[in-house]
């Protein structure tokens, strides 16, 4: 293997031992990762994702994350194409707008063949790669543009190391399982690995046509091409295949291609459409929608957004809940799938190893060898203090958006258990606030969305000791109890609803007394284990606005602070402003800019009437997308101030795409337009809509409520926005409040 000790072949596996020096602060991505200096392309389908370089290759080596991953295991760690032993020259690489395929155009360099030179740029190679189910499909087209016939040797070398995803991202291991001796037939190579978790993992590579030479590590094709002639080579890489192939590789490629495109079209057709007068914005919003639907994975409960590629391509609770909130207006099916999945995986018993307690909502699921062995605690991990109140919040917002009482009635026992967890386990010392503290020493130190080990600290930079009560979590709990009260009344549980309202009001009063820091004009980021406020300005306080727990007079002071030069970079709001002890614009959570954080803050700004400020945030993030590859907002970027003629500074190992980053621009559209839905009256409301300066016109297609659909056109006229309903189907009303 390239980034760990070689695996023994045909020898007994030994017990797993994790590296005692492995990080205990959230298992961060290795800072040595060369992802930071390479342009990579990602594809995802279900539980399979691939990371490829510009040439369509999968490179291997220390700090390199390339690979084909299935269920948190790297099933292909190397794939390299050569022409007569030389690397081809890159012409271009394109990820289709719908994320369905990666296409790489290549040509030959000057090549010596039998003592003669084949001049460069006479052969054209086009690699087309896509994923479907558990399989990667590739078609290589080779065309001769010379005036004479040419015979060339195309070779594909490959390797499977079966590294756990946590190894690939930097965690060290001392022991591994056993690689079996590969099985090679005329057109197929089968590579298998016996894990220490007693699971067999396999990779099957098939080639068509049959290679002239096939070994356990390479396939060689000798092609004779007449002038203008092209030939095709197909490569199929299946991860943990359970079937025996019935179709030739070339036919399987075509069938899978049709199925993959059809499924993407079907999924994305649920969403409301968005178009504007700004073509660059149209590119950005199309990328957002395509990324959201690529990251969706079908579960028995419905579509579920995986958090991000490459490191978080799995089910996370917090990320999915927030993504579902951001996209609820355009596709409620996502929220329905998230609520169903998380309800089904709600904790039922106490399990300190998994940081689980009855009623708690999931943080993360992992399927790799290290998770199965307990080398990392994330097999079914519940170390998230905010997923549980966010679950109840989303249930309330889903009911408000859809009127789907039957779905919420099915979730009612889960909602009750979530509230019980908040009151019994979340509030550890019965002081009225929800705190966290890991019960597993290998679990996450910090269990809010800022889960870096150094993200919660006092004004002098001293790290806070737990149990820690985060400010935004109290806001989530307040909003959750308000939502539970509303749901309870809808379902006929009047006594429960009254109790929730009383508890929410008591929390509001206690919170505003304990967390407010008058001299800062904002709320402390947290209370530490001794109930001392961490008097640090942070974007966490901005998220409080979304919950409604903030009095109106204080909201104005918070917004003013967030839009000051110490916080607002011109691209967005920093997590921690300049001037705080641990401020570092290159830190993961202590000075960087996170698009989704800004989107949640903008929801709160709009709630309190600060539409101008929300529009400034929208403008900054849209401008940042102009400099991003594929117009794709990454997970985060560095928090350096905006400089004329320069784009935002990249964060080196940010995931891209990331679900809640992809959902940021759709969320900002809703916030600035004041868009909400009333299923009881089948009405779509636009409350004091505002369009940012870069949008003169915006059209929303197929807004759906209570079985009706409408297409609405909005146009900015000075400081006002005019609205026109251009299409209507069914009993639906559109109302503009100025």
C-alpha positions in Angstrom: 0.0 0.0 0.0 1.2 3.5 -0.7 0.3 5.3 2.5 0.5 2.6 5.1 2.5 -0.6 5.7 2.1 -3.3 3.0 -0.7 -5.7 3.6 0.4 -9.3 4.1 -0.8 -11.7 1.5 -2.3 -15.0 2.4 -1.4 -14.7 6.1 -3.6 -14.7 9.2 -5.0 -11.4 10.2 -4.1 -10.1 13.6 -6.0 -8.0 16.2 -6.6 -4.4 15.4 -4.7 -1.8 17.3 -5.2 1.9 16.7 -2.5 4.4 16.9 -2.4 5.8 20.4 -1.3 9.1 18.9 -4.4 9.3 16.7 -6.1 12.7 17.2 -8.9 12.8 19.7 -10.3 16.2 18.6 -12.7 15.2 15.9 -10.4 13.1 13.7 -9.4 16.0 11.5 -8.3 15.7 7.9 -4.5 15.5 7.7 -3.0 18.9 7.0 -0.4 17.3 4.8 -3.1 16.2 2.3 -2.1 17.2 -1.2 -5.8 17.8 -2.0 -5.0 21.4 -1.3 -2.7 21.8 -4.3 -4.5 19.6 -6.9 -7.7 20.1 -8.8 -9.8 17.0 -8.1 -13.2 15.9 -9.5 -15.7 14.0 -7.4 -18.6 11.7 -8.4 -21.1 10.1 -6.1 -24.0 7.7 -6.4 -25.6 6.3 -3.3 -22.9 4.8 -1.0 -20.3 4.9 -3.7 -18.1 7.9 -4.5 -14.9 8.5 -6.5 -12.2 11.1 -6.4 -10.3 11.5 -9.7 -7.6 13.9 -10.9 -7.8 16.1 -14.0 -6.7 13.2 -16.3 -9.3 10.8 -14.9 -6.6 8.9 -13.0 -6.6 7.8 -9.4 -3.2 8.6 -8.0 -1.7 7.0 -4.9 0.8 8.1 -2.3 1.1 9.8 1.1 -1.5 12.5 1.7 -3.4 11.6 -1.5 -7.1 11.0 -1.1 -7.9 9.8 -4.7 -9.9 6.6 -4.9 -13.1 4.8 -5.4 -14.8 4.4 -2.0 -17.7 2.2 -1.1 -19.1 2.2 2.5 -16.1 4.0 3.9 -13.5 1.6 2.3 -11.2 2.5 -0.6 -11.9 -0.2 -3.2 -9.6 1.3 -5.8 -6.5 3.2 -4.7 -4.7 3.6 -8.0 -5.8 3.8 -11.7 -3.4 5.2 -14.3 -3.5 5.4 -18.1 -0.5 5.4 -20.3 0.2 5.4 -24.1 3.3 3.4 -25.0 4.5 3.9 -21.5 4.1 7.7 -21.4 1.5 9.8 -19.7 -0.9 11.6 -22.0 -1.3 15.4 -22.1 -4.4 16.9 -20.6 -6.5 19.0 -22.9 -9.5 19.5 -20.6 -11.6 17.9 -17.9 -15.3 18.6 -17.5 -17.8 17.5 -14.9 -21.2 17.6 -16.5 -23.6 20.2 -15.0 -25.8 17.5 -13.7 -22.8 15.7 -12.0 -23.6 12.6 -14.0 -20.3 12.1 -15.8 -16.7 13.2 -15.7 -15.1 13.6 -19.2 -11.4 14.0 -19.7 -9.9 14.9 -23.1 -6.2 13.8 -23.5 -3.7 13.6 -26.3 -0.3 12.0 -26.8 3.1 13.6 -26.2 6.0 12.9 -28.7 6.3 9.1 -28.5 8.9 6.7 -29.8 7.4 3.7 -31.5 9.8 1.2 -33.1 12.5 3.9 -33.4 10.1 6.3 -35.1 8.5 9.4 -33.5 4.7 9.8 -33.2 4.3 13.5 -33.1 2.2 15.0 -30.3 -1.4 15.8 -30.7 -2.2 13.0 -33.3 -4.1 10.8 -30.9 -7.2 11.9 -29.1 -8.3 10.0 -26.0 -11.6 10.8 -24.3 -12.3 9.2 -20.9 -15.9 9.2 -19.7 -16.6 8.0 -16.1 -19.8 7.7 -14.1 -21.1 5.8 -11.1 -24.2 3.7 -10.8 -25.2 1.6 -7.7 -21.9 -0.1 -6.5 -20.0 0.3 -9.8 -17.8 2.7 -11.6 -18.1 2.7 -15.4 -15.5 4.1 -17.8 -15.3 4.3 -21.5 -12.0 5.2 -23.2 -12.3 6.4 -26.8 -9.0 6.4 -28.8 -9.0 8.2 -32.2 -6.2 8.5 -34.7 -5.9 11.9 -36.4 -2.7 11.0 -38.3 -2.7 10.5 -42.1 -1.3 7.0 -41.7 -2.2 4.0 -39.6 -0.8 3.9 -36.1 -0.3 1.0 -33.7 -0.2 2.1 -30.0 -0.2 0.3 -26.7 -2.8 1.5 -24.1 -2.1 0.4 -20.6 -4.2 0.8 -17.5 -2.5 0.0 -14.2 -4.6 -0.3 -11.0 -4.4 -1.2 -7.4 -6.8 -1.8 -4.5 -5.6 -1.1 -0.9 -8.9 -1.4 0.9 -7.8 1.4 3.2 -10.4 2.6 5.7 -11.6 6.2 4.9 -10.2 7.4 8.2 -6.8 6.1 7.2 -7.1 7.9 3.8 -7.8 11.2 5.6 -4.9 10.9 8.0 -5.5 8.5 11.0 -2.8 6.0 11.5 -3.3 2.2 12.0 -0.8 -0.3 13.2 -2.5 -3.5 12.1 -4.5 -4.5 9.0 -6.3 -7.5 7.6 -5.1 -9.8 4.8 -5.1 -9.2 1.0 -6.0 -12.4 -0.8 -4.0 -13.4 -3.9 -5.9 -11.8 -6.8 -7.8 -13.9 -9.3 -7.2 -13.2 -13.0 -9.2 -14.5 -15.9 -9.4 -13.5 -19.6 -11.1 -10.1 -19.0 -11.6 -9.9 -15.2 -9.5 -9.3 -12.1 -10.9 -10.0 -8.6 -9.1 -8.4 -5.7 -10.2 -9.3 -2.2 -9.4 -8.3 1.4 -10.3 -10.1 4.6 -10.8 -7.4 7.2 -10.0 -7.7 10.9 -13.8 -7.2 11.4 -14.3 -10.6 9.6 -15.8 -9.0 6.6 -14.7 -9.8 3.1 -14.4 -6.8 0.8 -13.9 -7.3 -2.9 -13.2 -5.2 -6.0 -13.9 -6.7 -9.5 -12.5 -5.1 -12.6 -13.8 -6.1 -16.0 -12.5 -5.0 -19.4 -14.0 -5.0 -22.9 -12.7 -6.0 -25.3 -10.5 -8.6 -23.7 -7.0 -7.2 -23.0 -4.0 -8.5 -24.9 -2.4 -8.9 -21.6 -4.1 -8.9 -18.2 -2.3 -9.2 -14.8 -3.3 -8.6 -11.2 -2.2 -4.9 -11.6 -2.5 -3.9 -15.2 -4.4 -4.4 -18.5 -2.7 -3.8 -21.8 -4.4 -3.2 -25.2 -2.6 -3.1 -28.5 -4.6 -1.0 -30.9 -4.0 -0.5 -34.7 -5.9 2.6 -35.8 -6.4 3.6 -39.4 -6.5 7.3 -40.2 -9.6 8.8 -38.6 -10.5 5.4 -36.9 -11.6 5.2 -33.3 -11.7 2.3 -30.9 -13.4 1.9 -27.5 -12.2 0.3 -24.3 -14.6 -0.2 -21.4 -13.6 -0.6 -17.8 -16.1 -1.7 -15.1 -15.1 -1.6 -11.4 -17.6 -3.1 -9.1 -17.3 -2.8 -5.3 -18.5 -5.8 -3.2 -20.3 -7.2 -6.2 -23.0 -9.8 -5.5 -24.0 -10.7 -9.1 -22.4 -12.6 -11.9 -22.2 -10.3 -15.0 -24.7 -11.2 -17.7 -24.0 -8.3 -20.2 -20.7 -7.6 -22.0 -18.9 -4.6 -20.4 -19.8 -2.3 -23.3 -23.5 -3.1 -23.1 -23.5 -2.8 -19.3 -22.0 0.7 -19.7 -24.8 1.9 -22.0 -27.6 0.5 -19.8 -26.2 1.9 -16.6 -25.6 5.3 -18.3 -29.3 5.5 -19.3 -30.4 4.4 -15.8 -28.2 6.9 -14.0 -29.3 9.9 -16.0 -33.0 8.9 -15.7 -32.8 8.6 -11.9 -31.1 12.0 -11.6 -33.7 13.6 -13.8 -36.5 12.0 -11.8 -35.1 13.0 -8.4 -34.4 16.7 -9.3 -37.8 17.1 -11.1 -39.4 17.3 -7.6 -37.7 20.6 -6.9 -39.0 24.0 -7.6 -37.1 25.6 -10.5 -35.1 28.8 -10.3 -34.0 31.1 -13.1 -32.9 34.7 -13.1 -31.8 37.6 -15.4 -28.2 36.9 -14.3 -26.7 34.0 -16.3 -23.8 33.6 -13.9 -26.2 33.3 -11.1 -28.1 30.7 -13.1 -25.0 28.6 -13.4 -24.4 28.9 -9.7 -28.0 27.9 -8.8 -28.0 25.0 -11.2 -24.8 23.7 -9.6 -26.4 24.0 -6.2 -29.4 22.0 -7.2 -27.4 19.3 -9.0 -25.0 19.0 -6.1 -27.9 18.6 -3.6 -29.4 15.8 -5.7 -26.1 14.1 -6.3 -25.5 14.0 -2.5 -29.0 12.5 -1.9 -29.0 8.8 -1.1 -32.2 6.8 -1.3 -33.1 5.2 2.0 -36.2 3.2 2.9 -37.6 6.4 4.4 -36.9 8.6 1.3 -34.0 10.7 0.0 -31.3 11.5 2.6 -28.5 14.1 1.9 -25.1 12.8 2.7 -23.0 15.5 4.2 -20.2 15.9 1.6 -17.5 14.4 -0.6 -15.0 13.1 0.1 -14.7 12.9 3.9 -18.4 13.0 4.9 -20.1 10.9 2.3 -22.4 9.2 4.8 -25.4 9.9 7.0 -24.9 12.7 9.5 -27.7 13.9 11.7 -27.0 17.6 12.1 -25.9 18.2 8.5 -28.9 16.5 7.0 -31.4 18.3 9.3 -30.0 21.7 8.4 -29.8 20.8 4.7 -33.5 19.7 4.9 -34.4 23.0 6.5 -32.6 25.0 3.8 -34.3 23.1 1.0 -37.7 22.6 2.6 -39.3 25.3 0.5 -38.2 23.7 -2.8 -38.4 20.0 -2.1 -40.2 18.8 1.1 -39.4 15.2 0.2 -35.9 15.7 1.5 -37.1 16.7 5.0 -39.5 13.8 5.0 -36.7 11.4 4.2 -34.4 12.9 6.9 -37.1 12.8 9.6 -38.0 9.2 8.8 -34.4 7.9 8.7 -33.4 9.7 11.9 -36.6 8.6 13.7 -35.8 5.0 12.8 -32.2 5.4 14.2 -33.2 7.3 17.3 -31.3 5.9 20.3 -33.2 3.6 22.6 -30.7 2.8 25.3 -27.8 4.3 27.1 -24.5 3.4 25.4 -21.5 5.5 26.7 -19.3 4.1 23.9 -21.6 5.6 21.3 -22.5 8.7 23.4 -26.1 7.4 23.1 -29.0 8.0 25.5 -32.7 7.2 25.0 -34.4 9.7 22.6 -31.1 11.1 21.3 -30.8 11.7 17.5 -28.0 10.4 15.5 -24.7 12.2 14.8 -23.0 9.9 12.3 -23.0 6.4 10.8 -19.9 4.7 9.5 -19.5 1.3 7.8 -15.7 0.9 7.5 -13.4 -1.6 9.2 -12.2 0.9 11.8 -15.7 1.8 12.8 -16.7 -1.9 13.0 -13.8 -2.6 15.2 -14.3 0.4 17.4 -11.0 2.0 16.4 -13.1 5.1 15.7 -16.4 5.5 17.7 -18.6 6.4 14.7 -20.3 3.1 13.7 -23.6 4.5 15.1 -22.5 7.6 17.0 -24.7 10.0 18.9 -22.1 12.6 20.0 -24.1 15.6 18.8 -25.8 18.0 21.2 -27.9 19.8 18.6 -29.3 17.0 16.4 -32.1 16.2 18.8 -33.6 19.7 19.1 -33.0 20.3 15.4 -35.0 17.1 14.7 -38.0 18.5 16.5 -37.5 21.9 14.8 -37.5 20.3 11.4 -40.6 18.3 12.3 -42.4 21.5 13.1 -41.2 23.3 10.0 -42.1 20.3 7.8 -45.7 20.4 9.2 -45.9 24.2 8.6 -44.6 23.7 5.0 -46.7 20.7 4.0 -49.6 20.2 6.4 -48.7 16.5 6.3 -50.3 15.7 9.7 -50.2 11.9 9.0 -46.4 11.9 8.7 -46.0 14.0 11.9 -48.5 11.7 13.7 -46.3 8.8 12.9 -43.3 10.7 14.3 -45.1 11.8 17.4 -43.5 9.1 19.7 -40.1 10.1 18.4 -40.8 13.8 19.1 -41.9 13.0 22.6 -38.7 10.9 23.2 -36.6 13.7 21.8 -38.1 16.2 24.2 -37.6 13.8 27.0 -33.9 13.5 26.1 -33.6 17.3 26.1 -35.1 17.6 29.6 -33.5 14.5 31.2 -30.2 13.8 29.5 -29.5 17.0 27.7 -29.9 19.1 30.8 -27.3 17.3 32.9 -27.4 19.5 36.0 -31.1 20.5 35.8 -30.2 24.2 35.4 -32.6 24.6 32.4 -29.8 24.6 29.8 -28.7 21.7 27.5 -25.0 20.8 27.9 -22.7 18.3 26.4 -19.7 16.3 27.5 -18.4 13.2 25.8 -18.9 9.9 27.7 -16.5 8.0 25.4 -12.9 9.4 25.8 -12.4 8.8 22.1 -15.5 10.6 21.1 -15.8 14.2 20.0 -14.6 16.8 22.5 -16.9 19.5 21.2 -20.3 18.3 20.1 -21.9 21.3 18.5 -21.5 22.2 14.9 -18.1 23.8 15.7 -16.6 20.5 16.8 -12.9 21.3 16.6 -11.1 20.7 19.9 -10.3 24.4 20.2 -13.5 26.0 19.1 -15.0 26.8 22.5 -12.9 29.1 24.7 -12.8 32.0 27.1 -11.8 35.6 26.3 -8.2 35.0 27.1 -8.0 32.0 24.8 -8.3 29.3 27.5 -10.2 26.3 26.3 -13.6 25.8 28.1 -14.0 22.8 30.2 -17.3 20.9 30.2 -20.0 20.2 30.4 -20.5 23.0 27.9 -23.8 24.8 27.2 -23.6 26.4 23.7 -25.6 29.5 23.1 -27.1 28.4 19.8 -28.2 25.1 21.2 -30.3 26.9 23.8 -31.9 28.7 20.8 -32.5 25.4 19.1 -34.1 24.0 22.2 -36.4 27.0 22.5 -37.5 26.6 18.9 -37.9 22.9 19.4 -40.3 23.3 22.3 -42.3 25.9 20.4 -42.5 23.5 17.5 -43.5 20.6 19.8 -46.2 22.8 21.3 -47.6 23.6 17.8 -47.4 19.9 16.8 -49.0 18.9 20.1 -52.0 21.2 19.5 -52.4 19.9 15.9 -52.5 16.3 17.2 -54.8 17.0 20.2 -52.2 16.9 23.0 -53.2 20.2 24.6 -51.7 19.6 28.0 -48.3 18.7 26.5 -48.5 21.7 24.2 -49.2 24.1 27.1 -46.2 22.6 29.0 -43.9 23.1 26.0 -44.9 26.7 25.7 -44.3 27.3 29.4 -40.9 25.6 29.3 -39.9 27.6 26.2 -40.8 30.9 27.8 -38.9 29.9 31.0 -35.9 29.0 28.9 -36.1 32.3 27.0 -36.0 34.3 30.2 -33.2 32.3 31.8 -31.1 32.3 28.7 -31.3 36.0 28.2 -30.1 36.5 31.7 -27.3 34.0 31.8 -25.8 34.4 28.3 -26.1 38.1 27.4 -22.8 40.0 27.7 -23.7 43.7 27.8 -20.2 45.0 27.1 -19.9 42.9 24.0 -23.4 43.6 22.7 -23.9 39.9 22.1 -24.3 36.5 23.7 -21.5 34.5 25.2 -20.6 31.6 22.9 -21.1 29.2 25.8 -21.2 28.5 29.5 -18.5 26.3 30.8 -18.8 23.5 33.3 -18.7 26.0 36.2 -21.4 28.1 34.5 -19.0 30.9 33.6 -19.8 32.6 30.4 -17.2 32.3 27.6 -17.3 36.0 26.7 -16.3 35.6 23.1 -18.1 37.1 20.1 -19.0 34.4 17.6 -21.3 33.6 14.7 -23.1 31.2 17.0 -24.9 34.2 18.4 -26.0 35.0 14.9 -27.7 31.6 14.6 -29.8 32.5 17.7 -31.8 34.9 15.5 -33.2 32.0 13.6 -34.7 30.5 16.7 -36.6 33.6 17.9 -35.2 33.5 21.4 -33.6 37.0 21.0 -35.5 40.1 22.1 -35.9 42.6 19.2 -33.7 45.3 20.8 -30.8 42.9 21.2 -31.3 41.5 17.7 -30.3 44.9 16.2 -27.1 44.9 18.2 -26.2 41.4 17.2 -26.8 42.2 13.5 -24.7 45.3 13.7 -21.8 43.4 15.2 -22.0 40.6 12.6 -21.9 43.2 9.7 -19.0 45.1 11.2 -15.5 44.8 9.6 -14.3 42.5 12.4 -16.9 39.9 11.4 -18.0 40.5 7.8 -15.2 39.9 5.3 -17.0 41.1 2.2 -17.5 37.4 1.3 -19.4 36.4 4.4 -19.5 36.4 8.2 -16.6 34.8 10.0 -17.1 32.2 12.6 -14.9 34.2 15.1 -14.2 37.9 14.5 -10.9 39.6 14.3 -9.7 40.6 17.8 -10.7 37.5 19.7 -7.9 35.5 21.3 -8.1 32.5 19.1 -9.0 34.4 15.9 -7.3 32.8 12.9 -8.7 33.3 9.4 -7.2 29.9 8.4 -8.6 28.0 11.3 -11.4 25.5 10.7 -13.9 27.1 13.1 -12.0 30.1 14.6 -12.2 32.7 11.9 -13.1 31.0 8.6 -16.3 31.6 6.7 -18.9 28.8 6.4 -21.6 29.3 3.8 -24.2 27.4 5.7 -23.5 29.3 8.9 -24.2 32.5 6.9 -27.4 31.1 5.5 -28.7 30.3 9.0 -27.8 33.7 10.2 -29.6 35.3 7.2 -32.7 33.3 8.1 -32.6 35.0 11.5 -31.8 38.4 10.0 -34.9 38.2 7.8 -37.0 37.0 10.7 -36.2 40.1 12.6 -36.6 42.4 9.6 -33.0 42.9 8.6 -33.5 42.2 4.9 -30.8 44.6 3.7 -28.2 42.8 5.8 -29.4 39.4 4.6 -29.1 40.7 1.0 -25.5 41.8 1.7 -24.7 38.3 3.0 -26.3 36.9 -0.1 -24.2 39.2 -2.4 -21.0 38.3 -0.6 -21.5 34.5 -0.9 -22.7 34.8 -4.5 -19.6 36.8 -5.3 -17.5 34.1 -3.6 -19.0 31.5 -5.9 -17.8 33.4 -8.9 -14.2 32.4 -8.0 -15.1 28.8 -7.0 -14.5 25.9 -9.2 -17.7 25.0 -11.1 -19.4 28.0 -9.2 -19.6 25.6 -6.3 -19.5 27.0 -2.8 -17.2 24.8 -0.7 -17.7 23.6 2.9 -15.8 26.7 4.1 -13.1 29.2 3.0 -10.6 31.2 4.9 -11.7 34.4 6.6 -9.4 36.9 5.1 -10.9 40.3 4.2 -12.0 40.8 0.6 -9.3 42.4 -1.6 -10.1 44.2 -4.8 -9.6 42.0 -7.9 -9.0 38.8 -5.8 -11.2 35.9 -4.8 -11.6 34.4 -1.3 -8.7 32.3 0.0 -9.3 28.6 -0.2 -9.4 26.4 2.9 -7.0 23.6 1.8 -9.1 20.5 2.6 -12.6 21.7 2.5 -15.2 19.3 1.2 -16.7 20.2 -2.1 -19.5 19.5 -2.7 -20.9 19.8 0.8 -24.7 19.4 1.2 -25.4 22.4 3.5 -23.0 24.6 1.4 -24.9 23.5 -1.8 -28.2 24.4 -0.1 -26.9 27.9 1.0 -28.0 29.9 -2.1 -31.5 28.3 -2.2 -31.8 29.2 1.5 -30.7 32.8 0.9 -33.3 33.1 -1.9 -36.0 32.1 0.6 -34.7 34.5 3.3 -34.5 37.6 1.1 -37.8 36.9 -0.6 -39.6 36.3 2.7 -41.0 33.1 1.2 -43.3 31.0 3.3 -46.1 28.5 2.8 -49.5 28.1 4.4 -51.0 24.7 3.5 -54.2 25.4 5.4 -55.2 28.2 2.9 -53.0 26.9 0.0 -51.2 30.2 0.0 -47.6 31.1 -0.9 -46.6 34.2 0.9 -43.9 36.7 -0.1 -43.3 39.0 2.9 -41.5 42.3 2.0 -39.4 40.5 -0.7 -36.1 41.9 -1.6 -33.7 41.1 -4.5 -30.0 41.7 -4.1 -28.3 44.1 -6.5 -27.0 41.4 -8.8 -30.6 40.1 -9.5 -33.0 42.3 -11.5 -35.5 39.5 -12.1 -36.1 36.1 -10.6 -38.5 33.4 -11.6 -39.6 30.5 -9.3 -41.2 27.6 -11.2 -43.6 25.1 -9.8 -43.9 26.3 -6.2 -46.1 23.6 -4.7 -48.5 23.7 -1.8 -51.6 21.6 -1.0 -51.7 20.0 -4.4 -51.5 23.3 -6.3 -48.6 24.7 -8.3 -47.6 28.2 -9.3 -44.8 29.9 -11.3 -44.0 33.4 -10.0 -41.9 36.1 -11.6 -40.3 38.8 -9.4 -38.7 42.0 -10.7 -36.8 44.6 -8.8 -38.1 48.1 -9.3 -35.8 50.5 -7.3 -36.1 49.5 -3.7 -39.4 47.5 -4.3 -40.1 44.1 -5.8 -43.0 43.5 -8.1 -44.6 40.1 -8.4 -46.5 38.4 -11.2 -48.0 35.0 -11.2 -47.4 33.7 -14.7 -48.8 30.2 -14.3 -51.1 28.5 -11.8 -52.4 25.0 -11.5 -55.0 23.9 -8.9 -56.2 25.8 -5.8 -53.2 27.9 -5.0 -52.9 31.6 -4.0 -49.9 33.9 -4.1 -49.8 36.8 -1.7 -47.4 39.7 -1.6 -47.0 41.7 1.6 -45.0 44.9 1.2 
